[in-house]
Amino acid sequence: QAGATAQKQPALTLTNLQVAGVRFESVANTLAADTVRVAKLGVDATMDGNRLSLLNLVPASGPKSDKPVSVVVKSVELADGGVTFADRGTGVALALERVTAQLNGVSSDTSQPLAFQLSAGVKSGGQIGVRGSAVPANGTLQARVEATALALAPLQPLTARYASVKLAGGEAALAGTLNAGAKNAKLSF
């Protein structure tokens, strides 16, 4: 049709958001919840240079409060999600489907550890799972990573940048640990 414009996919979509056990403690100025559940989540993200598109959803920080509200959620659960990600610099594109996740100990106090587990199917082939903990304030991460039947062909744009190799096909499997952000950061598989 003449004059028709392509509809842009939203960066973030939520379906059936449930929040249970909500309470506000006025003395501590704390908003707490037992559980936040999302039945379906969709994420469409791109990396353009050093800027992740999802950061555009985060509002600019306002004036500091003398007594800011702290937020604590015991458990955040995702039943079914999908994520698309494209790195415009490398040409690598990734789509995850059937994403399930659980975060425990979510807090606005980013010095507190956050436990997580995630599993997903990779649309181009394969399955990934990650389980561990992170401390957002200092960037530390400890995780067990497992992947099976990962298709290698989607990594061709990245491989071509560093080697004269063409990944026409193949699969990879891996299992190991990732420790990042600490003095002894390492990746071992």
C-alpha positions as CSV (number, residue, x, y, z in Angstrom):
1,Q,0.0,0.0,0.0
2,A,1.2,3.5,-0.8
3,G,1.9,5.5,2.2
4,A,1.8,2.6,4.6
5,T,4.6,2.5,7.2
6,A,6.1,-0.6,8.7
7,Q,5.1,-1.0,12.3
8,K,8.1,-1.2,14.6
9,Q,8.2,-4.0,17.1
10,P,8.1,-2.8,20.7
11,A,11.4,-3.2,22.6
12,L,9.6,-4.9,25.6
13,T,6.2,-6.6,25.9
14,L,4.7,-8.1,29.0
15,T,1.6,-10.3,29.1
16,N,-0.2,-11.3,32.3
17,L,1.9,-9.6,35.0
18,Q,1.0,-10.8,38.5
19,V,2.3,-9.3,41.8
20,A,1.6,-11.1,45.1
21,G,2.3,-10.2,48.7
22,V,2.8,-6.5,48.3
23,R,3.4,-4.3,51.3
24,F,4.8,-0.9,52.1
25,E,6.7,-0.3,55.3
26,S,6.6,3.5,55.9
27,V,9.2,3.6,58.7
28,A,11.8,1.8,56.6
29,N,10.4,3.4,53.4
30,T,10.4,0.0,51.7
31,L,8.1,-1.5,49.1
32,A,8.3,-5.3,49.3
33,A,6.7,-8.1,47.3
34,D,6.8,-11.8,47.6
35,T,6.4,-12.7,44.0
36,V,6.3,-11.0,40.6
37,R,5.3,-13.3,37.8
38,V,5.3,-12.6,34.0
39,A,3.4,-15.2,31.9
40,K,5.0,-14.0,28.7
41,L,7.8,-11.6,27.9
42,G,9.2,-10.4,24.6
43,V,12.4,-8.4,24.2
44,D,13.8,-7.0,21.0
45,A,17.2,-5.5,21.6
46,T,20.1,-4.2,19.5
47,M,23.7,-3.2,20.2
48,D,24.8,-0.2,18.3
49,G,28.4,0.6,19.0
50,N,28.6,0.5,22.8
51,R,24.9,1.3,23.4
52,L,22.3,-1.3,24.2
53,S,18.9,-0.2,22.9
54,L,17.1,-1.4,26.0
55,L,18.9,1.4,28.0
56,N,16.6,3.8,26.2
57,L,13.7,2.5,28.4
58,V,15.5,3.6,31.6
59,P,14.5,7.1,32.7
60,A,17.2,9.6,33.5
61,S,17.8,9.8,37.2
62,G,16.0,12.5,39.0
63,P,17.0,14.5,42.1
64,K,18.3,12.4,45.0
65,S,15.8,11.9,47.9
66,D,16.8,12.2,51.5
67,K,15.0,8.9,52.1
68,P,14.6,7.0,48.8
69,V,12.1,4.1,48.6
70,S,13.9,0.8,48.6
71,V,12.4,-2.1,46.7
72,V,12.7,-5.8,47.6
73,V,11.1,-8.7,45.7
74,K,11.7,-12.2,47.0
75,S,11.1,-13.9,43.6
76,V,10.7,-12.8,40.0
77,E,9.5,-15.5,37.7
78,L,9.2,-15.7,33.9
79,A,7.1,-18.5,32.5
80,D,7.7,-18.0,28.8
81,G,9.8,-15.5,27.0
82,G,11.4,-14.6,23.7
83,V,14.5,-12.5,23.1
84,T,15.9,-11.2,19.8
85,F,19.3,-9.5,19.8
86,A,21.3,-8.0,17.0
87,D,24.8,-6.6,17.3
88,R,25.0,-4.2,14.4
89,G,28.8,-3.9,14.8
90,T,29.6,-7.6,14.4
91,G,26.5,-8.7,12.4
92,V,25.7,-11.4,14.9
93,A,22.0,-12.0,15.5
94,L,20.5,-14.3,18.1
95,A,16.9,-15.3,18.9
96,L,16.0,-17.2,22.1
97,E,12.6,-18.8,22.6
98,R,10.9,-20.7,25.4
99,V,12.8,-18.6,27.9
100,T,12.1,-19.4,31.5
101,A,13.8,-17.6,34.4
102,Q,13.7,-17.0,38.1
103,L,15.5,-14.3,40.1
104,N,15.6,-14.5,43.9
105,G,16.5,-11.6,46.2
106,V,15.8,-8.8,43.8
107,S,16.5,-5.5,45.6
108,S,17.2,-1.9,44.9
109,D,20.2,-2.4,47.2
110,T,22.5,-3.5,44.4
111,S,25.2,-4.6,47.0
112,Q,23.0,-7.6,47.8
113,P,23.5,-10.9,46.0
114,L,20.9,-11.9,43.4
115,A,20.4,-15.6,42.6
116,F,19.2,-16.5,39.1
117,Q,18.5,-19.4,36.8
118,L,17.6,-19.2,33.2
119,S,16.9,-21.7,30.4
120,A,16.1,-21.1,26.8
121,G,16.0,-22.6,23.4
122,V,18.1,-21.0,20.7
123,K,16.0,-20.5,17.6
124,S,18.9,-21.4,15.2
125,G,19.4,-24.6,17.1
126,G,20.4,-25.6,20.6
127,Q,19.5,-25.2,24.3
128,I,21.2,-23.1,27.0
129,G,21.0,-23.0,30.7
130,V,22.6,-20.7,33.3
131,R,22.4,-20.8,37.1
132,G,24.3,-18.7,39.6
133,S,24.5,-15.5,41.5
134,A,25.5,-11.9,40.9
135,V,26.2,-8.8,42.9
136,P,25.2,-5.9,40.6
137,A,27.0,-3.1,42.6
138,N,30.5,-4.6,42.0
139,G,29.8,-6.6,38.9
140,T,30.7,-10.0,40.3
141,L,29.1,-13.0,38.7
142,Q,29.4,-16.7,39.4
143,A,27.5,-19.0,37.2
144,R,27.3,-22.5,35.9
145,V,26.7,-22.5,32.1
146,E,25.5,-25.4,30.0
147,A,24.7,-25.5,26.3
148,T,23.8,-28.4,24.0
149,A,23.5,-28.6,20.2
150,L,24.3,-24.9,19.6
151,A,24.3,-24.1,15.9
152,L,27.7,-22.5,14.9
153,A,26.6,-21.0,11.6
154,P,25.0,-17.9,13.2
155,L,28.5,-17.0,14.6
156,Q,29.9,-16.7,11.1
157,P,29.9,-12.8,11.0
158,L,31.9,-12.7,14.3
159,T,34.3,-15.5,13.2
160,A,35.0,-13.7,9.9
161,R,36.3,-10.6,11.7
162,Y,39.1,-12.6,13.4
163,A,39.9,-15.5,11.1
164,S,39.7,-16.6,7.5
165,V,37.2,-19.3,8.4
166,K,33.7,-20.0,7.1
167,L,31.3,-21.6,9.5
168,A,28.9,-23.3,7.2
169,G,27.4,-25.6,9.8
170,G,28.1,-27.6,12.9
171,E,27.1,-27.8,16.5
172,A,28.8,-27.2,19.8
173,A,28.1,-28.3,23.4
174,L,29.7,-26.9,26.5
175,A,29.5,-27.0,30.3
176,G,31.5,-24.9,32.7
177,T,31.7,-22.1,35.1
178,L,32.0,-18.4,34.7
179,N,33.4,-16.1,37.4
180,A,33.5,-12.5,36.4
181,G,34.1,-9.1,38.0
182,A,36.3,-10.4,40.8
183,K,40.1,-10.3,41.0
184,N,40.3,-13.9,40.0
185,A,37.8,-13.7,37.1
186,K,37.9,-16.7,34.8
187,L,36.0,-18.8,32.4
188,S,36.5,-22.5,32.6
189,F,34.8,-25.2,30.4
